[in-house]
Amino acid sequence: MRFSQVALLTGLMFLLSGCNLVVLNPSGDIAAQQGDLIVYATVLMLIVIVPVMALTVFFAFKYHKDKTDSAYEPDWDHSVSLEIVVWAVPLAIIICLAGLTWVATHRLEPYDDLKRISAEKPLDPNVEPLEVQVVALDWKWLFIYPEQGIATVNEAAVIVDRPVEFKLTSNTVMNAFYVPEMAGMIYTMAGMETELNAVLNHAGTFEGFSANYSGNGFSGMRFDLHASDEAGFDAWVEKVRAEGNELSREAFVALEEPSKNNPVAYFGAVEAGLWDKVLNHCVGDDEICLNDMMMVDALGGGGVEGLYNRELFRGLCSADDPEALFLMLRDEHASIKSEIISAMTLLPPAHDAPLQQSTPLEAN
């Protein structure tokens, strides 16, 4: 029996020796600080857990039924000293844990700009973060680099020790973007933009993946994140430009079709304004942008009263121009310019009075 227990313990130790504790030994400063928080919180909780586990074993041996020399006190029911220890120690730990977690989580707020590159290297205020726009698709990741004018599928690259600002959204269901070596995971949601600021301090190729189940292709929703010096990043950018086609609206519509284990793909150019259209779910020609619809709803809807409100409050959104509302609309509405200008002249209807029309605005 003892031999089998020793063999089982040895086998478990052998299996655990192959584990890669990347969360506690990452290559990015944000992930390293998050790993430290996990360690500190675990140690604080072990102050209670270890004594409880030790006392459980102690009581089991001391008071089992075959022990006849143990004290028997059937009338004992209370101890002030014991109550103080039982309540005061956990309360003190909870207070310390709450303070530690509150400070650390606010310091590591993913929407805030980085405050340092690493514990040894301060942040250079003259260095702009590398912006990467991320779209979670079924079941692949799309990365758009607006500064470089390129896009990739299931592959990304960053510069070592340069801050990275990820702007993330989802084209379908909620998902979670996670590169354990760089930072904690952050959710992506359709019609919303989340943000993650992070940095990688060591060169290499690191694995990123979806950390939120999103369908039967979820397991293959992985990508490689390459971290290199600036020269290596520039070479990667030129490689993408040389091998890829343009990521146009039509190309995105084809790309958003569900696919499993999608191979790496490069796009050497990106159509202007594509990110905003993806974010507002209006890549297709027959789709209304969410921000356009929200503006219409906020000003009273698409009826006559809404048209009047848009004219009334146009000065809040643009210059003092009779055609300011029209300028806020998308280019594809140019064909109905006269109808829009005419509708802007309508006054809101009275309770039972017929509609009155003011003097038409002069078209430029």
N, C-alpha and C positions, 0 to 999 in steps of 0.2 A: 504494500500500500504506500509506504514512504517513498519507494523508488518511483512509483507512478506519479506522485506529487512533484518530486524533484524534476522528473522528465517533463511534466507539463509546464512547470515554472521556467525551465530552461528553454523550452520551445517558444513560450510567450516572449521571453527576453530576446530570442533570436529574431522573431518576427518584428518586434518593436525596434530593433536596431536598424532596420531598413527604412524606418519612417523618416520622411523629410519634414521636419518641423519648420516649414517656411514661414509660418505666421510669427514665430518667435525668433527667427533669424532672417529677416527679409533684406532686400537690397535698396529699399527706399526709406527716407527719413520718416514720412508719415506712418507707414506700416510699422517701422521700428518703435515709434512712440506708442502706437496702438498695442503692439506686443508687450511693451513695458507695462502699460496699463493693465493688461490681462494678468501679468505676473504679479504686480502689486496687489490687485484685487484678490487673486487666488491665495497669496500668502496671508492677507488679512483674514480671509474666511477660514483658512486652515488653523488659525489660532483657536477657533471654536471647534472645528471639525475633528482635529487630531485628538484633543483631550476627550471629546465625547466617544470617539471610536476606542480609545485606550481604556476609558472607564467602563465601556460596555464589556470588553474582554475581561477586565479586572473583576467586575461584579459577577460575571458568569462563572468565573473560577472560584471566587471567594464565597459565593452564596449558593452554589449548586447543592442539590439535595444530599449528597454524600459527605459534605463538609459539616461535621458535628461540632467543631470548635469555634464557629463563627458566632458573633454576638447576636442575641435574639431580643429585640426591643419592640414588642407588639404595641406599646402605648406611645411610641415616638411618632410625631406627626408634623413637626415644624422646626426650622432652624433659621434664625435671622441671618446668621453669617452665610449660610448656604444660599438663601434667597438673594442676598446682595451680590454674591458672586455670579449666580445664575442669570440675574437681570442686568447687572452693571457691565459685565464684560461684553456680552453681545451688543448692548446699547452703545458702548464706546466704539466697538468695531463698526457698527452701522453708521455712526456719525463720521468716523474717519473715512469709511468707504464712500459715503455720500459726497463728502467734500472733495475727495480725490477724483471721483468720477465726474463731478460737476465741473471742476477746473479743467480736467483733461479733455472732456468732450467739447467744451467751448473753445479750448485752444486748438482742437483738431476739427473744427467746423469745416466741412468740405466746401462750402460756398465761399469761405474767406480766402484771400490771397495768402500765399505761404509767408511765414515769418522768418524762415531760415532755410538753408539748403541742407544742412546737417548740423549735428552738435558741434562740429569743429569748423564749419564753414558758414559765414553769414550770408545773407541775401544781398545780391548786388542790385540796388534800386534802378540801375540803368538797363537791366536785362528784362525784356518783355517776355511774359509766359508764352509758350508755344500753344496755340489754340488748335484743338482737335474736336471736330463735331462728330458725334457718335449716334448712329441710328440702329436700334435693335429691330431686325427683320425676322421673319420666319424662314429658316432658322440659321441666321448668319448675322455678322456684324459689319456695318458699313462705317468707314472712317473717312471724313472729309477734312482736308487741310486747306482752309481758306487762304492762308498766307502764301502757300505754295501752289494753290490752284490744282490740287490732285485729289484723288480719292482711291481707296482700296477696300477690298472685301476680305475679311478674316486675316488681316495682317496690318500691323501698325508699327510705327517707329517713333522714338523720342531721342532727345539729346541728354547725355549724362550731365547731371548737376544743373540742368535748366528747368525751371518750373514749367509744368504742363497744366493747362486749363482745359479740362474736358467739359464739353457741353453735350448733354445726352437727352435723347428722346426715344420713343418707341413708335413704330409704324403700326403696330397691332396691339397685342396684350401687354400687360406690365411685365417687365423683365428686370434683371439685376446684373450690372456690370461689375466684374470682380477680377482684379489682378493681385493675388495675394502678396507678391513681392513688392508692390508699389503702395497700395492703400486698401482700406476696407471697401466693401462692396457698396454700391449706390444704385438705387432703383431708377429705371427708365419707364416713363408713362406716356401714353399716347396723348398728343395735344398739349404736353407740358415739357418744359425744359429744366432738367436738373443740372447740377454743376459739381465737378470734383476737381480740386486743386491738389496736385501731388508732384513728386519728383523721384527719379531713380538715381542712385549714387554710384552704381556700378554698371559696367558694360556687360552685355549678355543678351540672351534671348529668353524671355519669360512667358509663361503661359497665362492667358486670360480666358475666361469662360463665363457662361451664363450661370448665375447662382439662384435662379428662380425658375421653377418648372413652367414651361410655356408650350407644351405639346409634344408630339411623338418624335420630333426632330431635335429635341432639347439637348440630348447627350452629345450631339455633334456640333453644338454651337460654341466652338472654341476658336481661339486665334493666337498667333505669336506676336509678342511685343518686343521689338528689337531696340536695345539701348546702346548707343555708340557715341563717339565724339562728334563734333560738328561736321568734320569732313566725311565721316561715315554716313551721317544722316543726309548730307547733301548728295552723296553718291547714290543713296537709296532713292531719294527724290528724283534724281535724273533717270534712274532705272524705271521708275513708275511712269514718268513722262514719256520715255521712249517706247515702252511696251503697251501703254494703255490707250483706249479710245476715250471720247468725251462722255462724261456722265451727264447726259441731258435728261429732260423730263421723260422722254420716251424710254430712255435706257433705265431710268429708275422704275418706271411702271413695269418693265420686264423683270427687273431685279427683285421687286417686292413679291413676286410669285413664290409661294413656299417651296423650299428645296432642302434636302437633307445632306449633311456632310459636304457643304458647298466648298469647292476649291478656291484658292486664293485668286483674286482678280484685281487688275489694275485699271485705273482711269487717269489718263494723262491730262485731262482738263475737266472742269466742272462748270455747268451752266450757271450763270449769275443768278442769285436769288433762290437757288434750289433749296438751301437749308430752311429758309422761311416758309417755302411752300410745303416742304416735308413736315415741318413743325405744325403748320396750320392745316394739314391734310387737304391740300388743293393742288396736287401735282398734275392731276388730270385736267383737261380743258373744260370739262363739264362739272367741276366741283367748286363749291363756294368756300373761300378761306374762312377758317374759324374766327380769325380776328375781324374780318369784315362782318361776319354774322353777329359777333358780339357787339360791334359798334352799332349795328342796326338795332339790335335788341335793346341796348342801353339807351338809345335815343327814341324808343317808343315803338319799334317794330317797322314793318314795311308798308304800313298804311299811310294815309294822308297826314295824320298827326305826327308819325315818325319822320316823314319827309320835312314837315315844318320844323320839327325840333332840330334836325340836322342843319337846317339853314340858320336857325336861331342861335345855335351854339357853335357854329363853324369857327368863330374867332378864337375859341379855346383850343382848337386843334391846328390852325394854320394861320397864315397872314391874313390881314384884312382885305379879302378879295372876294367879289361876288361869286366867283367860281371855285372857292376854296374846297367845298365838298367834292366837286368833280375831281379836283386835283388829288384828293385822298383816295379816290377809287383806282382800281387796277386798269392797266392799259387796254384790256380787252373790252372795256365798257365805252371806248371812244365812239363806237358806232351809234350809241344811243345818247350822245351828249345833249342833243336838243331836248329830248324827253326829260332828262335829268334836270336840266336848267329850268324847264317849264314847271316841273313838279316842285322845284324849290321855291317857286313864287306863291304856292298855295298857302292860305292862312288856315289855322286849325278850325275845324267846324264848331259852331255853337251847338247848344243842346238840341234845339229843334229848328234852328235857322238854316237856310240854304248856304252852301259854300260860297264864299266871296273870293275873288281873285285879285291880287294886288298887281301893280304895274309890272310887266315882265322885265326880268333882268336883261340887260344888254349883253349880247354875246360878243366876246372879243374877236 
